[in-house]
Amino acid sequence: MSTHIRAALVTGANKGIGFAIVRDLCQQFSGDVVLTSRDKARGQAAVQQLQAEGLRPRFHQLDINDLQSIRALRDFLHKEYGGLDVLVNNAGIALDMHDHTPLHTKAEVTMKTNFFGTRHMCTELLPLMKPQGRVVNLSSIMSIVALTNCGSGLQQKFRSEIITEEELAGLMNKFVDDVKNRVHQSEGWPDMKMLTYGVSKMGVTVLSRIYARKLSEQRRGDKILLNACCPGWVKTDMGGSTAIKSPEEGAETPIYLALLPSDAKEPHGEFVMEKKVEQWGPHSQFPPWVPL
């Protein structure tokens, strides 16, 4: 076990924003960088591509929908490094825009990966975070769009400073059930183009607020900072070819949060976009690229 070597880990990193984050970490982070991917061959190919650039990431297979896979990674990190210094939860999916899958199936599949997969990652890996660790959960501006379009009762719950992890998980499951029963609009859920993606990322943003609060209460002296962020609209398989940012530009805010100085006290428990804290609440104006 090399506890003196620092370690950073990025999920869903064989392509797109995750790949760009790994490249930046390899160049800027003083320690080992672990690139994870659900598909072993694609992940190893991504590592080889970075090695050809003179960088030295490590690879570990990871499927965030598989608890055994997460725990195998957890055990690897504990054995190799005695913990973790930087965790970037990047892995996620979006099926809304051009996919003809039935809406209730979209809701279930998207929520399983984006919210519950991220939750499982935090549950298993946050206890490994070393003092002055940094945790970055990739969310989206669509989480704020979803919040803005929720009914007032749901808005109040999602903006609550005392909502628990269990209450949030219950709301996410209720959304899936309400979509399946075709009552989501009457129950106060938003009517928007990227419905399931937006609600799942709303869950990620609120989950980040909850975990940050727990860290402040239970590990205050460790000075761990945890935030959610929006990388922007990025040219990836998910974002499409008409997006306005390159993956490298999309990586800028996640990297900023992952490499906050060791003496930094904030941001913590915030939603960050373009390296600036955004208020978690209804916005009167969104960037022109947001599909309202």
N, C-alpha and C positions, 0 to 999 in steps of 0.2 A: 504493500500500500504506500503510495507516494502522496502523503497528506500535505507535503510542502508545495506540491504542484497545483496551481489553480486550474479550475475546469469551467468551461462554458458549454452549454448544450442548446441546440436549436432543433425544434421538431419540424417535420415536413420540409426538409431542407435540400432535397435533391434537385429542386428547380425554383424558379421564380424569386419571390421576396426572401424566402428562407435561405436559398442558395446565396443570394447577395449578402444577407446578414452574416452567413458563415464566412464568406470571403473577407468582409470588413473586420470581423472578429479575429480572423487569422492574422490580419495585418496590424490590428490595434490592441488586442487583448494579450496580456502577459500571462500566458498559460496555454493549456491544451484546449482545443475547440472540437467538440464532438458533433458531427453531422449525423442526423437521424432521418430515416426514411422507412416507410412501410414496405416498399419493394427493395429487397436487398441488392439486386443487380443494378437498379437505377441509382441507389444510394452510393454503391461502390464506384459506379461510373462518374458520379458527381465528384467524389473524392479524388479520383484519378485526374479529372479535369483541373481541379485546383492544384493538385500536385504538379501538373504540367506547368502551372504558373509559378511554381516555386514555393507554394504554401503547403502546410502539413496538417490538415485536419484528420481526425480519427473518425471511424464510422461505427455506428451501432444501429442495428435494426430496431424499429419501433413502430407499432400500430397503436395509436392512442385509443382505439376502440376495444383493445384487448388488454384486460387488466394484468394478465400473466406477462404480456410483453412489457408493460410499464414496470412491473415489479422486477423483471429480469434486468431492465435498464437501471432501476434503482440500486439493485444489488451490485451491478457492475460499477456504478459511480462510487458506492460506498467502499467497495474493495479497492478500486484503483486510486481514488482521491480522498477518501474519508469524508466526502460531501460534495457540494456543488457551490460555485461562486456566481454563475450567471445562468439563468433559465429563460429561454425565449420560447414561449408557446405560440408557434406560428401555424401549425397544422390546422387546416380547416377546409370546408367545402362550400360551394354555392351552386345550387341547382335551379335557381328561380327564373333566370332571364329567358333562356331558350330551350329549356328542358320540358318535355311533355309528360313527365311522370305525374301521376295524380297528386293533388296538393297535399292530401293527408300523408302520403308516402314521403313526399319532400320534407314535410314537417318532422316526421319521425327520424328520417335519415340525417337531416341537417342538424337537428337538435342533439342526436346521439354523438355526432362527431364534434361539432363546434362548442356545445356547452358541456355535455357530460364527459366527453373525452378530455377537455381542458380541466374540468373539475377533478377527474381521476388523476391527471398529471400533477395537479397542485396537492391533492391529498397525499400522494405517495412521495413527492419530491420536495415539498416545502420543508418537511422535517430535516432534510439533508442540507438545506441552505446554510452556508457558513456566515459568520458575522460580516456585515457590510456587503452581503449578497444583493444581487439585483434580479428581479423577476419582471418580465415583460410579457403581457398577454395581448396578442394582436386581436383587436376588436375592429370596429368600423364606425364611420360617421353614420352608417345606417342604423346603428344602435340608438343614436339620438333621434333620427328620423322616426324610428319605430316608437320610441318613448313619446315623442311629440304627438303621434297619431293614435296613442292609446286613449281609452276613456279615462276620465278624471280619477276614478277609483283605482285603476291599475297604475296610473302615473304616480299616485300617492304611495302605493306599495313599493314601486321600483325606485322611488327617490328617497325612501325611508332610510334614516341613519341607523336604524336598529333592526332592519330586516335580517333574518338568520339565513344561513346556508340552506337549511332544510326547507324553510318557507320559500326560498327562491327556487329550489329544485322542484317543489310542489307546483309552483306557478308555471315552470317550464313544461312539466308533464301535463298540466291542465291545458296549456296552449295546444299541445299535440292532440289531446283528447277532444278539445273544442273544435279543432280543424277537422278531425275525423268525423265528428258529429254534425259538422256544418253549422255550428253556432258561434264560431269565433268572433264574428262581427257583433252579434247581439250581446256577447260576453265582454265587449270592450276592447278586443284586440284590433290592431290597426288594419286598415284596408290600403295596401300599398303594393307597388310592383315587386319589390324584393321582400315579400312578407316573411317567409320562413327564415331567410338569412338575417334579416333585420332583427327579428325577435330573438334568434339564437345569439346574436352578437350583443343584444341588450342584456341577455343573461350573462355573457362574458364580462361586460363592463360592470354590472352590479356584483358579480362574483368577485371581481378584482377589488371592489370597494370593501366587500366583506372580509376578504383575506388580509387586506392591508390593515383593517381595523383589528383583526385578531393578532397580527404580528405586533402591532403597537401595544396591545394589551399583554401579550404573553412573552414577547421577546424584545421588549423596548430597548434594552441595552445592546442588542446585536446590530441595530441600525440597518436592518434590511429594508430596502425600498421596493415596493411592488406597485406597478401601474398598468393600466390598459392604454392602448394607443390605436390610432388610425394611421396606416401608412399612406393613405391617399388612394386615388384611382390609378392603378398600376397596370402596365402592359404585361399580363400573365395569361395563362390558360383561363384563370378565373375572371380577370378583369377585362379581357378582350383586347383586340388590336387597336381599338379607337381610344384607349385610355391615354391619359396625359402625362404619366410618369413612367420612367424606366424602372426596372426592379432595383437598380442601384439607388435611384432617388427615393423609392419606396422604403428602402432599408434605413434611411437617414434618421427618422424619428425612433424606430426601435433600437438602433445602435446608440443614439444619444441617451436613451433610458438605460440601456444595458451597461453603459460605461460611465454612469454618473460618478463623480469623484467620491473617494472613500469618506470624506467629511461632509458630504451632502446630506441635508435633512429633508429635502423635498425635490421634486414632487413625490408624493406617496399617496396611494389610493385615488389617483386622479385619472381622468381621461385626457390624453395628450394627442395633439394633432399639430403638425408642422412645428414640433418642439415647444408648443405652447399649451398650457392647461386650458381646456374647454369646460365651461360649466355643464354639469350633469343635470340638464333640465331642458324644457322646451326652448327651442331656438326660433327666433323670428325670421332668420335668414340663413340659408345654406349655400355652400359653394354651387356655382351653376352646373357643375358636372353631376351633382347628386340626383339620381332618378327618383323623384318624388312621386 
